[in-house]
Amino acid sequence: MTAGNFVENTLIQEEWQKSNSLKELDAKINTCQKCGLGKTRTNFVFGVGNPNADVMIIGEAPGADEDAKGEPFVGRAGKLLNDILKAISFEREEVFIANILKCRPPNNRNPLAEEMTTCIPYLKKQIDLVKPKLILCLGLVAAGGILQLKLSLTKMRGNVYEFNGVKTMVTYHPAALLRNPNWKKGCWEDVQKFRKLYDELKK
């Protein structure tokens, strides 16, 4: 990287960090080329939902459907997520949904550590702007990336953590539930706890 590029990248970073709304942030980062995924994506998948949501749902990375549409959780896993939210009395439009990565990894491979390191600052800024009361991480990659814990999903489920001062819980990714329907019972237990915690925080 040349000195000129370094200065340019620093200035771009400073610009997006000054964003006062999600719309402004999206406009400033949706042309990001900080990692190789910028060259292979169809769409930058910023996130969707209520900009003042009490609840943020955080997944791993866009898949093929999400990359095509530019919106997170729109395929079969997205339909299941909508059903899970409805089961605990949330509508999709009430929450804000985002992924750790904003661009689809080729062939839906797991995000690389350097890709997550590059993209997580964008997610942190989204959290700063939304100011949720609660975060729900879907799957081990999202939970590990956010919480920086080297634990199994089994050990993280059911516990309450904090990320940037926001209470955070962990459950299965909907795509994993589609592959392993026997995990749905555990997910139901997790999201009931999540709803109970939400109700307690709203009192």
mmCIF file of the C-alpha atoms, coordinates in Angstrom:
data_MODEL
# 
_entry.id   MODEL 
# 
loop_
_atom_site.group_PDB 
_atom_site.id 
_atom_site.type_symbol 
_atom_site.label_atom_id 
_atom_site.label_alt_id 
_atom_site.label_comp_id 
_atom_site.label_asym_id 
_atom_site.label_entity_id 
_atom_site.label_seq_id 
_atom_site.pdbx_PDB_ins_code 
_atom_site.Cartn_x 
_atom_site.Cartn_y 
_atom_site.Cartn_z 
_atom_site.occupancy 
_atom_site.B_iso_or_equiv 
_atom_site.pdbx_formal_charge 
_atom_site.auth_seq_id 
_atom_site.auth_comp_id 
_atom_site.auth_asym_id 
_atom_site.auth_atom_id 
_atom_site.pdbx_PDB_model_num 
ATOM 1   C CA . MET A 1 1   ? 0.000   0.000   0.000  1.00 0.00 ? 1   MET A CA 1 
ATOM 2   C CA . THR A 1 2   ? 1.387   3.403   -0.977 1.00 0.00 ? 2   THR A CA 1 
ATOM 3   C CA . ALA A 1 3   ? 1.423   6.382   1.386  1.00 0.00 ? 3   ALA A CA 1 
ATOM 4   C CA . GLY A 1 4   ? -1.244  8.004   -0.792 1.00 0.00 ? 4   GLY A CA 1 
ATOM 5   C CA . ASN A 1 5   ? -3.525  4.970   -0.552 1.00 0.00 ? 5   ASN A CA 1 
ATOM 6   C CA . PHE A 1 6   ? -2.994  4.795   3.204  1.00 0.00 ? 6   PHE A CA 1 
ATOM 7   C CA . VAL A 1 7   ? -4.028  8.441   3.606  1.00 0.00 ? 7   VAL A CA 1 
ATOM 8   C CA . GLU A 1 8   ? -7.005  7.924   1.282  1.00 0.00 ? 8   GLU A CA 1 
ATOM 9   C CA . ASN A 1 9   ? -8.199  4.843   3.217  1.00 0.00 ? 9   ASN A CA 1 
ATOM 10  C CA . THR A 1 10  ? -7.793  6.685   6.511  1.00 0.00 ? 10  THR A CA 1 
ATOM 11  C CA . LEU A 1 11  ? -9.877  9.591   5.226  1.00 0.00 ? 11  LEU A CA 1 
ATOM 12  C CA . ILE A 1 12  ? -12.599 7.225   3.974  1.00 0.00 ? 12  ILE A CA 1 
ATOM 13  C CA . GLN A 1 13  ? -12.687 5.515   7.355  1.00 0.00 ? 13  GLN A CA 1 
ATOM 14  C CA . GLU A 1 14  ? -12.979 8.840   9.138  1.00 0.00 ? 14  GLU A CA 1 
ATOM 15  C CA . GLU A 1 15  ? -15.823 9.837   6.823  1.00 0.00 ? 15  GLU A CA 1 
ATOM 16  C CA . TRP A 1 16  ? -17.963 6.755   7.473  1.00 0.00 ? 16  TRP A CA 1 
ATOM 17  C CA . GLN A 1 17  ? -17.284 6.956   11.188 1.00 0.00 ? 17  GLN A CA 1 
ATOM 18  C CA . LYS A 1 18  ? -18.868 10.423  11.200 1.00 0.00 ? 18  LYS A CA 1 
ATOM 19  C CA . SER A 1 19  ? -22.186 9.041   9.907  1.00 0.00 ? 19  SER A CA 1 
ATOM 20  C CA . ASN A 1 20  ? -25.212 10.168  11.927 1.00 0.00 ? 20  ASN A CA 1 
ATOM 21  C CA . SER A 1 21  ? -27.738 7.719   10.463 1.00 0.00 ? 21  SER A CA 1 
ATOM 22  C CA . LEU A 1 22  ? -27.857 4.235   8.983  1.00 0.00 ? 22  LEU A CA 1 
ATOM 23  C CA . LYS A 1 23  ? -28.792 5.705   5.612  1.00 0.00 ? 23  LYS A CA 1 
ATOM 24  C CA . GLU A 1 24  ? -25.711 7.925   5.657  1.00 0.00 ? 24  GLU A CA 1 
ATOM 25  C CA . LEU A 1 25  ? -23.502 5.042   6.785  1.00 0.00 ? 25  LEU A CA 1 
ATOM 26  C CA . ASP A 1 26  ? -24.827 2.786   4.014  1.00 0.00 ? 26  ASP A CA 1 
ATOM 27  C CA . ALA A 1 27  ? -24.105 5.441   1.396  1.00 0.00 ? 27  ALA A CA 1 
ATOM 28  C CA . LYS A 1 28  ? -20.532 5.809   2.640  1.00 0.00 ? 28  LYS A CA 1 
ATOM 29  C CA . ILE A 1 29  ? -19.584 2.130   2.908  1.00 0.00 ? 29  ILE A CA 1 
ATOM 30  C CA . ASN A 1 30  ? -21.565 0.297   0.204  1.00 0.00 ? 30  ASN A CA 1 
ATOM 31  C CA . THR A 1 31  ? -18.736 0.652   -2.319 1.00 0.00 ? 31  THR A CA 1 
ATOM 32  C CA . CYS A 1 32  ? -16.193 -0.829  0.125  1.00 0.00 ? 32  CYS A CA 1 
ATOM 33  C CA . GLN A 1 33  ? -13.225 -2.616  -1.455 1.00 0.00 ? 33  GLN A CA 1 
ATOM 34  C CA . LYS A 1 34  ? -11.158 -3.198  1.697  1.00 0.00 ? 34  LYS A CA 1 
ATOM 35  C CA . CYS A 1 35  ? -11.037 -6.970  1.166  1.00 0.00 ? 35  CYS A CA 1 
ATOM 36  C CA . GLY A 1 36  ? -11.269 -9.330  -1.789 1.00 0.00 ? 36  GLY A CA 1 
ATOM 37  C CA . LEU A 1 37  ? -15.005 -9.927  -1.319 1.00 0.00 ? 37  LEU A CA 1 
ATOM 38  C CA . GLY A 1 38  ? -15.687 -6.499  -2.793 1.00 0.00 ? 38  GLY A CA 1 
ATOM 39  C CA . LYS A 1 39  ? -14.603 -7.855  -6.170 1.00 0.00 ? 39  LYS A CA 1 
ATOM 40  C CA . THR A 1 40  ? -16.754 -11.008 -6.099 1.00 0.00 ? 40  THR A CA 1 
ATOM 41  C CA . ARG A 1 41  ? -20.022 -9.737  -4.601 1.00 0.00 ? 41  ARG A CA 1 
ATOM 42  C CA . THR A 1 42  ? -23.153 -8.884  -6.571 1.00 0.00 ? 42  THR A CA 1 
ATOM 43  C CA . ASN A 1 43  ? -24.541 -6.590  -3.866 1.00 0.00 ? 43  ASN A CA 1 
ATOM 44  C CA . PHE A 1 44  ? -23.267 -5.061  -0.652 1.00 0.00 ? 44  PHE A CA 1 
ATOM 45  C CA . VAL A 1 45  ? -25.684 -6.325  2.036  1.00 0.00 ? 45  VAL A CA 1 
ATOM 46  C CA . PHE A 1 46  ? -25.884 -3.510  4.571  1.00 0.00 ? 46  PHE A CA 1 
ATOM 47  C CA . GLY A 1 47  ? -28.783 -4.631  6.754  1.00 0.00 ? 47  GLY A CA 1 
ATOM 48  C CA . VAL A 1 48  ? -32.504 -4.066  7.025  1.00 0.00 ? 48  VAL A CA 1 
ATOM 49  C CA . GLY A 1 49  ? -35.172 -3.141  9.542  1.00 0.00 ? 49  GLY A CA 1 
ATOM 50  C CA . ASN A 1 50  ? -36.099 -0.549  12.117 1.00 0.00 ? 50  ASN A CA 1 
ATOM 51  C CA . PRO A 1 51  ? -33.297 2.042   12.484 1.00 0.00 ? 51  PRO A CA 1 
ATOM 52  C CA . ASN A 1 52  ? -34.369 2.563   16.114 1.00 0.00 ? 52  ASN A CA 1 
ATOM 53  C CA . ALA A 1 53  ? -34.909 -1.100  16.959 1.00 0.00 ? 53  ALA A CA 1 
ATOM 54  C CA . ASP A 1 54  ? -34.716 -2.421  20.510 1.00 0.00 ? 54  ASP A CA 1 
ATOM 55  C CA . VAL A 1 55  ? -33.452 -5.723  19.088 1.00 0.00 ? 55  VAL A CA 1 
ATOM 56  C CA . MET A 1 56  ? -30.644 -6.426  16.630 1.00 0.00 ? 56  MET A CA 1 
ATOM 57  C CA . ILE A 1 57  ? -30.265 -9.813  14.964 1.00 0.00 ? 57  ILE A CA 1 
ATOM 58  C CA . ILE A 1 58  ? -26.732 -10.565 13.775 1.00 0.00 ? 58  ILE A CA 1 
ATOM 59  C CA . GLY A 1 59  ? -25.859 -13.352 11.370 1.00 0.00 ? 59  GLY A CA 1 
ATOM 60  C CA . GLU A 1 60  ? -22.684 -14.510 9.709  1.00 0.00 ? 60  GLU A CA 1 
ATOM 61  C CA . ALA A 1 61  ? -22.574 -13.425 6.060  1.00 0.00 ? 61  ALA A CA 1 
ATOM 62  C CA . PRO A 1 62  ? -24.846 -13.083 3.023  1.00 0.00 ? 62  PRO A CA 1 
ATOM 63  C CA . GLY A 1 63  ? -25.647 -16.201 1.017  1.00 0.00 ? 63  GLY A CA 1 
ATOM 64  C CA . ALA A 1 64  ? -26.559 -16.443 -2.673 1.00 0.00 ? 64  ALA A CA 1 
ATOM 65  C CA . ASP A 1 65  ? -30.131 -15.148 -2.204 1.00 0.00 ? 65  ASP A CA 1 
ATOM 66  C CA . GLU A 1 66  ? -28.953 -12.262 -0.042 1.00 0.00 ? 66  GLU A CA 1 
ATOM 67  C CA . ASP A 1 67  ? -26.158 -11.365 -2.455 1.00 0.00 ? 67  ASP A CA 1 
ATOM 68  C CA . ALA A 1 68  ? -28.657 -11.298 -5.325 1.00 0.00 ? 68  ALA A CA 1 
ATOM 69  C CA . LYS A 1 69  ? -31.198 -9.128  -3.492 1.00 0.00 ? 69  LYS A CA 1 
ATOM 70  C CA . GLY A 1 70  ? -28.915 -6.999  -1.312 1.00 0.00 ? 70  GLY A CA 1 
ATOM 71  C CA . GLU A 1 71  ? -30.887 -7.837  1.837  1.00 0.00 ? 71  GLU A CA 1 
ATOM 72  C CA . PRO A 1 72  ? -30.002 -10.208 4.713  1.00 0.00 ? 72  PRO A CA 1 
ATOM 73  C CA . PHE A 1 73  ? -31.990 -13.371 5.436  1.00 0.00 ? 73  PHE A CA 1 
ATOM 74  C CA . VAL A 1 74  ? -34.259 -13.526 2.386  1.00 0.00 ? 74  VAL A CA 1 
ATOM 75  C CA . GLY A 1 75  ? -33.929 -17.212 1.467  1.00 0.00 ? 75  GLY A CA 1 
ATOM 76  C CA . ARG A 1 76  ? -35.229 -20.303 3.295  1.00 0.00 ? 76  ARG A CA 1 
ATOM 77  C CA . ALA A 1 77  ? -33.202 -19.404 6.379  1.00 0.00 ? 77  ALA A CA 1 
ATOM 78  C CA . GLY A 1 78  ? -34.753 -15.937 6.273  1.00 0.00 ? 78  GLY A CA 1 
ATOM 79  C CA . LYS A 1 79  ? -38.279 -17.360 6.193  1.00 0.00 ? 79  LYS A CA 1 
ATOM 80  C CA . LEU A 1 80  ? -37.442 -19.522 9.198  1.00 0.00 ? 80  LEU A CA 1 
ATOM 81  C CA . LEU A 1 81  ? -35.981 -16.497 10.999 1.00 0.00 ? 81  LEU A CA 1 
ATOM 82  C CA . ASN A 1 82  ? -39.239 -14.614 10.375 1.00 0.00 ? 82  ASN A CA 1 
ATOM 83  C CA . ASP A 1 83  ? -41.166 -17.549 11.875 1.00 0.00 ? 83  ASP A CA 1 
ATOM 84  C CA . ILE A 1 84  ? -38.845 -17.637 14.913 1.00 0.00 ? 84  ILE A CA 1 
ATOM 85  C CA . LEU A 1 85  ? -39.342 -13.910 15.480 1.00 0.00 ? 85  LEU A CA 1 
ATOM 86  C CA . LYS A 1 86  ? -43.128 -14.231 15.192 1.00 0.00 ? 86  LYS A CA 1 
ATOM 87  C CA . ALA A 1 87  ? -43.083 -17.101 17.699 1.00 0.00 ? 87  ALA A CA 1 
ATOM 88  C CA . ILE A 1 88  ? -41.679 -14.696 20.314 1.00 0.00 ? 88  ILE A CA 1 
ATOM 89  C CA . SER A 1 89  ? -43.974 -11.813 19.289 1.00 0.00 ? 89  SER A CA 1 
ATOM 90  C CA . PHE A 1 90  ? -41.603 -9.825  17.087 1.00 0.00 ? 90  PHE A CA 1 
ATOM 91  C CA . GLU A 1 91  ? -42.187 -8.786  13.498 1.00 0.00 ? 91  GLU A CA 1 
ATOM 92  C CA . ARG A 1 92  ? -39.234 -8.635  11.110 1.00 0.00 ? 92  ARG A CA 1 
ATOM 93  C CA . GLU A 1 93  ? -39.917 -4.921  10.583 1.00 0.00 ? 93  GLU A CA 1 
ATOM 94  C CA . GLU A 1 94  ? -39.534 -4.232  14.329 1.00 0.00 ? 94  GLU A CA 1 
ATOM 95  C CA . VAL A 1 95  ? -35.943 -5.452  14.590 1.00 0.00 ? 95  VAL A CA 1 
ATOM 96  C CA . PHE A 1 96  ? -32.753 -4.581  12.722 1.00 0.00 ? 96  PHE A CA 1 
ATOM 97  C CA . ILE A 1 97  ? -31.023 -7.451  10.926 1.00 0.00 ? 97  ILE A CA 1 
ATOM 98  C CA . ALA A 1 98  ? -27.378 -7.401  9.835  1.00 0.00 ? 98  ALA A CA 1 
ATOM 99  C CA . ASN A 1 99  ? -24.454 -9.741  9.251  1.00 0.00 ? 99  ASN A CA 1 
ATOM 100 C CA . ILE A 1 100 ? -20.851 -9.598  10.392 1.00 0.00 ? 100 ILE A CA 1 
ATOM 101 C CA . LEU A 1 101 ? -19.792 -9.606  6.730  1.00 0.00 ? 101 LEU A CA 1 
ATOM 102 C CA . LYS A 1 102 ? -21.548 -7.319  4.268  1.00 0.00 ? 102 LYS A CA 1 
ATOM 103 C CA . CYS A 1 103 ? -20.413 -9.295  1.205  1.00 0.00 ? 103 CYS A CA 1 
ATOM 104 C CA . ARG A 1 104 ? -20.935 -12.952 0.316  1.00 0.00 ? 104 ARG A CA 1 
ATOM 105 C CA . PRO A 1 105 ? -17.885 -15.225 0.636  1.00 0.00 ? 105 PRO A CA 1 
ATOM 106 C CA . PRO A 1 106 ? -17.454 -17.344 -2.528 1.00 0.00 ? 106 PRO A CA 1 
ATOM 107 C CA . ASN A 1 107 ? -19.309 -20.670 -2.394 1.00 0.00 ? 107 ASN A CA 1 
ATOM 108 C CA . ASN A 1 108 ? -20.710 -19.694 1.035  1.00 0.00 ? 108 ASN A CA 1 
ATOM 109 C CA . ARG A 1 109 ? -17.446 -20.596 2.750  1.00 0.00 ? 109 ARG A CA 1 
ATOM 110 C CA . ASN A 1 110 ? -16.877 -19.435 6.331  1.00 0.00 ? 110 ASN A CA 1 
ATOM 111 C CA . PRO A 1 111 ? -15.616 -15.859 6.682  1.00 0.00 ? 111 PRO A CA 1 
ATOM 112 C CA . LEU A 1 112 ? -11.856 -15.503 6.984  1.00 0.00 ? 112 LEU A CA 1 
ATOM 113 C CA . ALA A 1 113 ? -10.452 -13.874 10.118 1.00 0.00 ? 113 ALA A CA 1 
ATOM 114 C CA . GLU A 1 114 ? -9.117  -10.907 8.156  1.00 0.00 ? 114 GLU A CA 1 
ATOM 115 C CA . GLU A 1 115 ? -12.492 -10.383 6.447  1.00 0.00 ? 115 GLU A CA 1 
ATOM 116 C CA . MET A 1 116 ? -14.223 -10.284 9.820  1.00 0.00 ? 116 MET A CA 1 
ATOM 117 C CA . THR A 1 117 ? -11.612 -7.906  11.235 1.00 0.00 ? 117 THR A CA 1 
ATOM 118 C CA . THR A 1 118 ? -12.189 -5.592  8.269  1.00 0.00 ? 118 THR A CA 1 
ATOM 119 C CA . CYS A 1 119 ? -15.990 -5.673  8.449  1.00 0.00 ? 119 CYS A CA 1 
ATOM 120 C CA . ILE A 1 120 ? -16.767 -5.734  12.194 1.00 0.00 ? 120 ILE A CA 1 
ATOM 121 C CA . PRO A 1 121 ? -16.072 -1.974  12.617 1.00 0.00 ? 121 PRO A CA 1 
ATOM 122 C CA . TYR A 1 122 ? -18.997 -1.338  10.231 1.00 0.00 ? 122 TYR A CA 1 
ATOM 123 C CA . LEU A 1 123 ? -21.223 -3.537  12.392 1.00 0.00 ? 123 LEU A CA 1 
ATOM 124 C CA . LYS A 1 124 ? -20.089 -1.741  15.551 1.00 0.00 ? 124 LYS A CA 1 
ATOM 125 C CA . LYS A 1 125 ? -21.048 1.566   13.935 1.00 0.00 ? 125 LYS A CA 1 
ATOM 126 C CA . GLN A 1 126 ? -24.463 0.134   13.028 1.00 0.00 ? 126 GLN A CA 1 
ATOM 127 C CA . ILE A 1 127 ? -24.942 -0.883  16.667 1.00 0.00 ? 127 ILE A CA 1 
ATOM 128 C CA . ASP A 1 128 ? -23.898 2.600   17.816 1.00 0.00 ? 128 ASP A CA 1 
ATOM 129 C CA . LEU A 1 129 ? -26.502 4.160   15.511 1.00 0.00 ? 129 LEU A CA 1 
ATOM 130 C CA . VAL A 1 130 ? -29.372 1.744   16.229 1.00 0.00 ? 130 VAL A CA 1 
ATOM 131 C CA . LYS A 1 131 ? -28.711 1.663   20.001 1.00 0.00 ? 131 LYS A CA 1 
ATOM 132 C CA . PRO A 1 132 ? -30.491 -1.671  20.604 1.00 0.00 ? 132 PRO A CA 1 
ATOM 133 C CA . LYS A 1 133 ? -31.328 -2.955  24.063 1.00 0.00 ? 133 LYS A CA 1 
ATOM 134 C CA . LEU A 1 134 ? -30.558 -6.544  23.048 1.00 0.00 ? 134 LEU A CA 1 
ATOM 135 C CA . ILE A 1 135 ? -28.549 -8.429  20.429 1.00 0.00 ? 135 ILE A CA 1 
ATOM 136 C CA . LEU A 1 136 ? -29.198 -11.996 19.265 1.00 0.00 ? 136 LEU A CA 1 
ATOM 137 C CA . CYS A 1 137 ? -26.276 -13.700 17.504 1.00 0.00 ? 137 CYS A CA 1 
ATOM 138 C CA . LEU A 1 138 ? -27.190 -16.474 15.084 1.00 0.00 ? 138 LEU A CA 1 
ATOM 139 C CA . GLY A 1 139 ? -24.614 -19.242 14.909 1.00 0.00 ? 139 GLY A CA 1 
ATOM 140 C CA . LEU A 1 140 ? -21.074 -19.839 16.091 1.00 0.00 ? 140 LEU A CA 1 
ATOM 141 C CA . VAL A 1 141 ? -19.331 -17.628 13.520 1.00 0.00 ? 141 VAL A CA 1 
ATOM 142 C CA . ALA A 1 142 ? -21.440 -14.584 14.411 1.00 0.00 ? 142 ALA A CA 1 
ATOM 143 C CA . ALA A 1 143 ? -21.184 -15.244 18.146 1.00 0.00 ? 143 ALA A CA 1 
ATOM 144 C CA . GLY A 1 144 ? -17.442 -15.891 18.054 1.00 0.00 ? 144 GLY A CA 1 
ATOM 145 C CA . GLY A 1 145 ? -16.794 -12.871 15.868 1.00 0.00 ? 145 GLY A CA 1 
ATOM 146 C CA . ILE A 1 146 ? -18.828 -10.537 18.056 1.00 0.00 ? 146 ILE A CA 1 
ATOM 147 C CA . LEU A 1 147 ? -17.995 -11.828 21.516 1.00 0.00 ? 147 LEU A CA 1 
ATOM 148 C CA . GLN A 1 148 ? -14.412 -12.924 20.783 1.00 0.00 ? 148 GLN A CA 1 
ATOM 149 C CA . LEU A 1 149 ? -14.911 -16.109 22.791 1.00 0.00 ? 149 LEU A CA 1 
ATOM 150 C CA . LYS A 1 150 ? -13.370 -19.424 21.812 1.00 0.00 ? 150 LYS A CA 1 
ATOM 151 C CA . LEU A 1 151 ? -16.257 -21.507 23.113 1.00 0.00 ? 151 LEU A CA 1 
ATOM 152 C CA . SER A 1 152 ? -18.592 -23.975 21.464 1.00 0.00 ? 152 SER A CA 1 
ATOM 153 C CA . LEU A 1 153 ? -22.084 -22.835 20.546 1.00 0.00 ? 153 LEU A CA 1 
ATOM 154 C CA . THR A 1 154 ? -23.433 -25.268 23.148 1.00 0.00 ? 154 THR A CA 1 
ATOM 155 C CA . LYS A 1 155 ? -21.493 -23.485 25.900 1.00 0.00 ? 155 LYS A CA 1 
ATOM 156 C CA . MET A 1 156 ? -22.554 -20.015 24.731 1.00 0.00 ? 156 MET A CA 1 
ATOM 157 C CA . ARG A 1 157 ? -26.260 -20.733 24.320 1.00 0.00 ? 157 ARG A CA 1 
ATOM 158 C CA . GLY A 1 158 ? -28.504 -19.610 27.158 1.00 0.00 ? 158 GLY A CA 1 
ATOM 159 C CA . ASN A 1 159 ? -25.974 -17.189 28.640 1.00 0.00 ? 159 ASN A CA 1 
ATOM 160 C CA . VAL A 1 160 ? -26.162 -13.395 28.623 1.00 0.00 ? 160 VAL A CA 1 
ATOM 161 C CA . TYR A 1 161 ? -23.043 -11.590 27.424 1.00 0.00 ? 161 TYR A CA 1 
ATOM 162 C CA . GLU A 1 162 ? -22.277 -7.975  26.628 1.00 0.00 ? 162 GLU A CA 1 
ATOM 163 C CA . PHE A 1 163 ? -21.032 -6.501  23.365 1.00 0.00 ? 163 PHE A CA 1 
ATOM 164 C CA . ASN A 1 164 ? -20.226 -2.782  23.362 1.00 0.00 ? 164 ASN A CA 1 
ATOM 165 C CA . GLY A 1 165 ? -22.431 -2.416  26.429 1.00 0.00 ? 165 GLY A CA 1 
ATOM 166 C CA . VAL A 1 166 ? -25.420 -4.238  24.875 1.00 0.00 ? 166 VAL A CA 1 
ATOM 167 C CA . LYS A 1 167 ? -26.735 -7.471  26.408 1.00 0.00 ? 167 LYS A CA 1 
ATOM 168 C CA . THR A 1 168 ? -26.187 -10.263 23.910 1.00 0.00 ? 168 THR A CA 1 
ATOM 169 C CA . MET A 1 169 ? -27.462 -13.829 23.584 1.00 0.00 ? 169 MET A CA 1 
ATOM 170 C CA . VAL A 1 170 ? -26.629 -16.649 21.189 1.00 0.00 ? 170 VAL A CA 1 
ATOM 171 C CA . THR A 1 171 ? -28.630 -19.333 19.392 1.00 0.00 ? 171 THR A CA 1 
ATOM 172 C CA . TYR A 1 172 ? -28.454 -21.531 16.304 1.00 0.00 ? 172 TYR A CA 1 
ATOM 173 C CA . HIS A 1 173 ? -28.321 -20.055 12.814 1.00 0.00 ? 173 HIS A CA 1 
ATOM 174 C CA . PRO A 1 174 ? -31.594 -20.758 10.948 1.00 0.00 ? 174 PRO A CA 1 
ATOM 175 C CA . ALA A 1 175 ? -29.636 -22.446 8.137  1.00 0.00 ? 175 ALA A CA 1 
ATOM 176 C CA . ALA A 1 176 ? -28.270 -24.915 10.705 1.00 0.00 ? 176 ALA A CA 1 
ATOM 177 C CA . LEU A 1 177 ? -31.822 -25.619 11.883 1.00 0.00 ? 177 LEU A CA 1 
ATOM 178 C CA . LEU A 1 178 ? -32.839 -26.433 8.311  1.00 0.00 ? 178 LEU A CA 1 
ATOM 179 C CA . ARG A 1 179 ? -30.012 -28.981 8.152  1.00 0.00 ? 179 ARG A CA 1 
ATOM 180 C CA . ASN A 1 180 ? -30.623 -30.313 11.680 1.00 0.00 ? 180 ASN A CA 1 
ATOM 181 C CA . PRO A 1 181 ? -34.313 -29.978 12.625 1.00 0.00 ? 181 PRO A CA 1 
ATOM 182 C CA . ASN A 1 182 ? -33.659 -31.698 15.975 1.00 0.00 ? 182 ASN A CA 1 
ATOM 183 C CA . TRP A 1 183 ? -31.923 -28.478 17.104 1.00 0.00 ? 183 TRP A CA 1 
ATOM 184 C CA . LYS A 1 184 ? -35.169 -26.498 16.837 1.00 0.00 ? 184 LYS A CA 1 
ATOM 185 C CA . LYS A 1 185 ? -36.162 -27.423 20.399 1.00 0.00 ? 185 LYS A CA 1 
ATOM 186 C CA . GLY A 1 186 ? -32.939 -25.889 21.724 1.00 0.00 ? 186 GLY A CA 1 
ATOM 187 C CA . CYS A 1 187 ? -33.459 -22.785 19.606 1.00 0.00 ? 187 CYS A CA 1 
ATOM 188 C CA . TRP A 1 188 ? -36.987 -22.420 20.980 1.00 0.00 ? 188 TRP A CA 1 
ATOM 189 C CA . GLU A 1 189 ? -35.610 -22.545 24.530 1.00 0.00 ? 189 GLU A CA 1 
ATOM 190 C CA . ASP A 1 190 ? -33.004 -19.905 23.641 1.00 0.00 ? 190 ASP A CA 1 
ATOM 191 C CA . VAL A 1 191 ? -35.403 -17.443 22.047 1.00 0.00 ? 191 VAL A CA 1 
ATOM 192 C CA . GLN A 1 192 ? -37.902 -17.790 24.899 1.00 0.00 ? 192 GLN A CA 1 
ATOM 193 C CA . LYS A 1 193 ? -35.104 -16.736 27.273 1.00 0.00 ? 193 LYS A CA 1 
ATOM 194 C CA . PHE A 1 194 ? -34.277 -13.907 24.894 1.00 0.00 ? 194 PHE A CA 1 
ATOM 195 C CA . ARG A 1 195 ? -37.895 -12.691 24.922 1.00 0.00 ? 195 ARG A CA 1 
ATOM 196 C CA . LYS A 1 196 ? -38.035 -12.917 28.711 1.00 0.00 ? 196 LYS A CA 1 
ATOM 197 C CA . LEU A 1 197 ? -34.854 -10.831 29.001 1.00 0.00 ? 197 LEU A CA 1 
ATOM 198 C CA . TYR A 1 198 ? -36.308 -8.301  26.548 1.00 0.00 ? 198 TYR A CA 1 
ATOM 199 C CA . ASP A 1 199 ? -39.494 -7.994  28.600 1.00 0.00 ? 199 ASP A CA 1 
ATOM 200 C CA . GLU A 1 200 ? -37.458 -7.507  31.784 1.00 0.00 ? 200 GLU A CA 1 
ATOM 201 C CA . LEU A 1 201 ? -35.368 -4.756  30.175 1.00 0.00 ? 201 LEU A CA 1 
ATOM 202 C CA . LYS A 1 202 ? -38.515 -2.993  28.938 1.00 0.00 ? 202 LYS A CA 1 
ATOM 203 C CA . LYS A 1 203 ? -40.029 -2.746  32.432 1.00 0.00 ? 203 LYS A CA 1 
# 
